[in-house]
Amino acid sequence: MSDVMTPKSPLESVLKPGVHAAPDGATGVSIEERRDVVQLQLIARKDKAAEAGKAFARFLGQKSALGPLEGAQRNGLLICATGPLEHWVFAQGRSPADAIKELSGIAGASVSLFDQSAGRCVIRLAGRHAVDVLAKGAPLDLQGDTLPATGASHTAIGHIPALVCRRTDPPCHDISVPRSYAGSFITWLGGAALEYGYVIEKPRSGG
């Protein structure tokens, strides 16, 4: 349980569970809000980027640091290299304070940590047409190898700032957007997914 008050989701009134089928009755996209996901932005301190990369590699059990936009998961922590000096971490089963403490133990003094959890929403897209929907608004080549099988990238979707995180377990894309843009993002998403049909699932907690 979090040790801070969890703000009310801005999507409660706009992301109602239900089926929105295409004209042919198909539903090729699943949309689901992921609540209580801890999101930490880690910025390498001056001349400490290599040290931070090695620290994360040791934790993840890898021989080398994460490559550009690459991510890997261990013990409920999904760590993504989202920039030359930045890592973004999605954590589940922890409070923000516990996640910060854990990441501080992993990276030591090589990074500065910023808790972005309360200021952002996570919407999960899955299904055979999820990538087709995202391709309508994101400049990322999600059909190719621009984004690794597990990884994340900052981008814009329908002119809305977003962090797109591709995951393999389960196969999906988690989209992190600022709370202030969440309603606008859902409006765009519903329009983009309509031709394929979509299902809005009940929101879930965790990563």
VEXLUM-785503 format. One record per residue: x, y, z of N, C-alpha, C in turn. Coordinates in steps of 0.1 Angstrom, whole numbers, padded with zeros to 4 digits, always signed. Example, Ala and Ser with C-alpha at 12.3 -4.5 7.8 and 13.67 -1.06 7.14 Angstrom:
BEGIN
+0132-0057+0078+0123-0045+0078+0132-0033+0078/+0128-0022+0071+0137-0011+0071+0129+0000+0079/
***
This chain:
BEGIN
+0008-0012+0000+0000+0000+0000+0009+0012+0000/+0005+0022-0008+0013+0035-0008+0012+0042+0005/+0023+0049+0008+0023+0057+0020+0019+0072+0017/+0014+0074+0005+0009+0088+0002-0005+0086-0003/-0013+0097-0003-0026+0097-0008-0026+0096-0023/-0033+0086-0029-0034+0084-0043-0044+0093-0049/-0040+0101-0059-0050+0111-0065-0060+0103-0073/-0072+0109-0074-0083+0102-0082-0079+0102-0096/-0082+0091-0103-0078+0090-0117-0086+0100-0126/-0080+0108-0135-0087+0117-0143-0095+0110-0154/-0093+0096-0155-0100+0089-0166-0113+0082-0161/-0116+0083-0148-0128+0076-0143-0141+0079-0151/-0142+0092-0155-0154+0096-0162-0154+0094-0177/-0142+0092-0183-0141+0091-0197-0137+0077-0202/-0132+0068-0193-0128+0055-0198-0137+0045-0191/-0149+0044-0196-0159+0034-0190-0157+0021-0197/-0157+0010-0189-0156-0003-0195-0168-0006-0204/-0165-0012-0215-0175-0015-0225-0169-0019-0238/-0178-0024-0248-0174-0028-0261-0178-0018-0271/-0169-0014-0280-0171-0005-0291-0167-0012-0304/-0176-0020-0309-0173-0028-0320-0172-0020-0333/-0164-0025-0343-0163-0020-0356-0176-0023-0363/-0178-0017-0375-0191-0020-0383-0193-0035-0386/-0181-0042-0387-0183-0056-0390-0183-0065-0377/-0184-0058-0365-0185-0065-0353-0172-0069-0346/-0161-0065-0353-0148-0069-0347-0144-0060-0336/-0135-0065-0327-0128-0057-0317-0114-0061-0317/-0105-0053-0323-0091-0056-0325-0082-0049-0316/-0087-0042-0306-0079-0034-0297-0085-0035-0283/-0076-0037-0273-0080-0037-0259-0074-0025-0252/-0082-0017-0245-0077-0005-0238-0080-0006-0223/-0069-0004-0215-0071-0006-0201-0062+0004-0193/-0068+0011-0184-0060+0019-0175-0053+0011-0164/-0040+0014-0163-0032+0007-0152-0030+0017-0141/-0036+0014-0130-0035+0023-0118-0024+0019-0108/-0020+0029-0100-0010+0027-0090+0003+0022-0096/+0007+0026-0108+0020+0022-0113+0030+0033-0109/+0040+0029-0102+0051+0038-0098+0060+0041-0110/+0062+0054-0113+0070+0058-0124+0081+0067-0119/+0094+0063-0121+0105+0070-0117+0114+0074-0129/+0117+0087-0129+0127+0092-0139+0140+0093-0132/+0150+0087-0138+0164+0087-0132+0173+0094-0142/+0180+0105-0138+0189+0112-0146+0203+0111-0140/+0212+0106-0149+0226+0104-0145+0232+0118-0141/+0239+0118-0130+0247+0130-0126+0259+0132-0135/+0265+0143-0133+0276+0147-0142+0287+0136-0142/+0290+0132-0154+0301+0122-0156+0298+0109-0150/+0285+0106-0147+0281+0093-0141+0273+0084-0149/+0271+0088-0162+0262+0080-0171+0267+0065-0172/+0280+0064-0174+0285+0050-0176+0284+0042-0163/+0286+0049-0152+0285+0042-0139+0270+0037-0136/+0261+0046-0140+0247+0043-0138+0243+0031-0147/+0248+0031-0160+0245+0020-0169+0250+0007-0164/+0262+0007-0158+0268-0006-0153+0260-0010-0140/+0256-0001-0132+0248-0005-0120+0235-0012-0124/+0228-0006-0134+0216-0013-0138+0218-0026-0145/+0229-0027-0152+0233-0040-0159+0235-0051-0148/+0242-0047-0137+0245-0057-0127+0232-0061-0121/+0223-0052-0118+0210-0056-0112+0202-0065-0121/+0202-0062-0134+0194-0069-0144+0201-0082-0148/+0213-0085-0143+0220-0097-0147+0225-0097-0161/+0229-0085-0166+0233-0084-0180+0248-0081-0180/+0255-0085-0191+0269-0082-0193+0272-0068-0196/+0262-0061-0203+0265-0047-0207+0253-0039-0204/+0255-0026-0205+0244-0016-0202+0233-0017-0212/+0221-0013-0209+0210-0012-0218+0213-0004-0230/+0209-0008-0242+0212+0000-0254+0201+0011-0255/+0202+0020-0265+0193+0030-0267+0178+0025-0268/+0170+0031-0259+0156+0027-0259+0153+0013-0253/+0163+0006-0250+0161-0008-0246+0156-0009-0231/+0149-0019-0228+0144-0021-0214+0146-0036-0210/+0146-0038-0197+0146-0051-0192+0139-0051-0178/+0135-0063-0174+0127-0064-0162+0133-0074-0152/+0132-0070-0139+0136-0080-0129+0129-0076-0116/+0123-0086-0109+0117-0084-0096+0107-0072-0096/+0099-0072-0106+0088-0062-0107+0093-0048-0110/+0105-0046-0115+0110-0033-0119+0113-0034-0134/+0107-0026-0142+0110-0025-0156+0118-0013-0158/+0131-0014-0162+0140-0003-0164+0143-0001-0179/+0141+0011-0183+0143+0014-0197+0152+0026-0199/+0161+0025-0209+0171+0035-0212+0164+0044-0222/+0158+0055-0218+0150+0064-0226+0158+0076-0232/+0171+0077-0228+0179+0088-0233+0193+0086-0229/+0203+0094-0235+0217+0093-0231+0220+0094-0216/+0212+0102-0209+0214+0104-0195+0202+0099-0187/+0192+0094-0193+0179+0091-0186+0175+0076-0187/+0171+0071-0175+0164+0059-0174+0150+0061-0168/+0140+0053-0173+0127+0054-0168+0123+0041-0162/+0118+0041-0150+0114+0028-0143+0100+0028-0140/+0093+0016-0144+0080+0013-0140+0081+0002-0129/+0075+0005-0118+0075-0004-0107+0062-0009-0102/+0060-0021-0098+0048-0026-0093+0050-0032-0080/+0039-0033-0072+0039-0039-0059+0047-0031-0048/+0049-0018-0051+0057-0010-0042+0051+0004-0040/+0053+0011-0029+0050+0025-0028+0061+0033-0035/+0058+0045-0039+0068+0054-0045+0081+0054-0036/+0079+0056-0023+0090+0057-0013+0098+0044-0014/+0092+0033-0014+0099+0020-0014+0107+0019-0027/+0101+0023-0038+0107+0022-0051+0119+0031-0052/+0118+0043-0047+0129+0052-0046+0141+0046-0038/+0138+0041-0027+0148+0035-0018+0155+0023-0025/+0147+0015-0032+0153+0004-0039+0162+0008-0051/+0157+0018-0059+0165+0023-0070+0178+0030-0065/+0177+0037-0054+0188+0044-0048+0199+0034-0044/+0194+0022-0039+0204+0012-0036+0210+0005-0048/+0203+0005-0059+0209-0001-0071+0219+0009-0078/+0215+0021-0079+0223+0031-0087+0232+0039-0079/+0230+0039-0065+0238+0047-0057+0238+0062-0060/+0249+0069-0059+0250+0083-0061+0251+0087-0076/+0250+0077-0085+0252+0080-0099+0240+0087-0106/+0229+0087-0099+0217+0093-0105+0209+0101-0096/+0201+0110-0101+0191+0118-0094+0177+0112-0097/+0169+0110-0087+0156+0103-0089+0145+0113-0088/+0135+0112-0097+0123+0120-0097+0110+0112-0098/+0102+0112-0088+0089+0105-0088+0079+0112-0097/+0075+0105-0108+0066+0111-0117+0052+0104-0116/+0050+0095-0106+0038+0087-0105+0025+0095-0105/+0025+0105-0096+0012+0112-0093+0008+0121-0105/+0018+0124-0113+0015+0133-0124+0012+0127-0138/+0012+0114-0138+0010+0107-0151+0000+0095-0150/-0006+0092-0161-0015+0080-0162-0009+0070-0172/-0012+0058-0170-0007+0047-0178-0019+0040-0185/-0020+0040-0198-0030+0033-0205-0024+0022-0213/-0029+0010-0212-0023-0002-0219-0031-0005-0231/-0024-0007-0242-0030-0011-0255-0026-0025-0259/-0035-0033-0262-0031-0047-0266-0041-0051-0278/-0038-0062-0284-0046-0067-0294-0039-0066-0308/-0045-0073-0318-0038-0074-0331-0037-0060-0338/-0045-0051-0335-0044-0038-0342-0039-0026-0333/-0033-0030-0321-0028-0019-0312-0018-0011-0319/-0008-0017-0326+0002-0010-0333-0004-0001-0344/-0014-0006-0351-0020+0002-0362-0026+0014-0357/-0032+0013-0345-0038+0025-0338-0027+0035-0335/-0017+0031-0329-0006+0040-0325+0001+0046-0337/+0002+0039-0347+0008+0044-0359+0001+0056-0365/-0012+0058-0362-0020+0069-0367-0015+0082-0361/-0009+0082-0349-0006+0094-0343+0009+0096-0338/+0016+0084-0338+0030+0085-0333+0040+0084-0344/+0050+0092-0344+0060+0092-0355+0070+0080-0354/+0069+0072-0343+0078+0060-0341+0074+0050-0351/+0084+0043-0357+0082+0031-0366+0080+0019-0357/+0067+0017-0352+0065+0006-0343+0063-0007-0350/+0062-0007-0363+0062-0019-0371+0076-0025-0373/+0086-0016-0372+0100-0020-0375+0107-0023-0362/+0120-0020-0362+0129-0023-0350+0134-0010-0344/+0127+0001-0346+0130+0014-0340+0130+0012-0325/+0119+0006-0320+0118+0003-0305+0120-0011-0303/+0129-0015-0293+0132-0029-0291+0120-0036-0286/+0121-0050-0286+0110-0058-0282+0105-0054-0268/+0114-0051-0259+0111-0045-0246+0119-0032-0245/+0111-0021-0244+0118-0008-0243+0108+0003-0243/+0113+0016-0243+0104+0027-0242+0111+0039-0249/+0102+0048-0254+0107+0060-0260+0097+0072-0258/+0103+0083-0256+0095+0096-0255+0091+0099-0269/+0079+0104-0271+0074+0107-0284+0061+0116-0282/+0054+0118-0293+0041+0125-0292+0031+0117-0300/+0019+0116-0294+0008+0108-0301-0003+0118-0303/-0007+0121-0315-0017+0130-0317-0014+0144-0311/-0001+0148-0311+0004+0160-0306+0003+0160-0290/+0002+0149-0284+0002+0148-0270+0015+0141-0265/+0022+0147-0256+0035+0141-0251+0032+0128-0245/+0040+0118-0248+0038+0105-0243+0051+0097-0242/+0051+0087-0233+0062+0077-0233+0056+0064-0237/+0060+0058-0248+0055+0046-0253+0064+0035-0248/+0059+0025-0241+0067+0014-0235+0061+0001-0241/+0070-0006-0249+0066-0019-0255+0070-0030-0245/+0061-0039-0242+0064-0050-0233+0060-0063-0240/+0067-0074-0236+0065-0087-0241+0057-0096-0232/+0056-0093-0219+0050-0101-0209+0041-0093-0200/+0028-0092-0205+0022-0097-0217+0025-0088-0229/+0023-0093-0241+0025-0084-0253+0016-0072-0253/+0021-0060-0252+0013-0048-0252+0021-0036-0253/+0015-0025-0253+0022-0012-0253+0015-0004-0241/+0023+0000-0232+0019+0009-0221+0022+0023-0225/+0012+0032-0225+0014+0046-0228+0013+0055-0216/+0023+0062-0212+0024+0070-0201+0022+0085-0206/+0011+0091-0201+0009+0105-0205+0006+0114-0193/+0009+0127-0193+0006+0135-0182-0008+0136-0179/-0012+0136-0166-0026+0136-0162-0034+0147-0169/-0028+0159-0171-0035+0170-0177-0039+0167-0192/-0032+0157-0198-0035+0154-0212-0043+0141-0213/-0046+0134-0202-0052+0121-0202-0065+0120-0209/-0074+0130-0206-0087+0130-0213-0086+0132-0228/-0077+0141-0232-0075+0144-0246-0070+0132-0253/-0061+0125-0246-0055+0113-0252-0066+0102-0254/-0074+0100-0245-0085+0090-0246-0094+0094-0258/-0097+0106-0259-0106+0111-0270-0099+0107-0283/-0086+0110-0285-0079+0107-0297-0079+0092-0299/-0076+0084-0288-0075+0070-0289-0088+0063-0294/-0099+0068-0288-0112+0062-0292-0115+0064-0307/-0112+0076-0312-0114+0079-0326-0104+0070-0335/-0092+0069-0331-0082+0061-0339-0085+0046-0339/-0091+0041-0328-0093+0027-0327-0107+0023-0333/-0115+0032-0336-0129+0029-0339-0130+0020-0351/-0122+0022-0362-0123+0014-0374-0120-0001-0371/-0112-0004-0361-0108-0018-0357-0118-0024-0347/-0125-0015-0340-0133-0020-0329-0124-0021-0316/-0130-0017-0305-0121-0018-0293-0130-0021-0280/-0123-0027-0271-0129-0030-0258-0122-0023-0247/-0129-0015-0239-0124-0009-0227-0125-0018-0215/-0114-0023-0210-0114-0032-0198-0115-0024-0185/-0119-0031-0175-0119-0025-0162-0105-0022-0158/-0103-0010-0151-0089-0006-0147-0083-0016-0137/-0070-0018-0138-0063-0027-0129-0052-0019-0122/-0048-0024-0111-0037-0018-0103-0024-0026-0106/-0013-0019-0106+0000-0026-0108+0006-0024-0122/+0018-0029-0124+0025-0027-0136+0021-0038-0147/
***
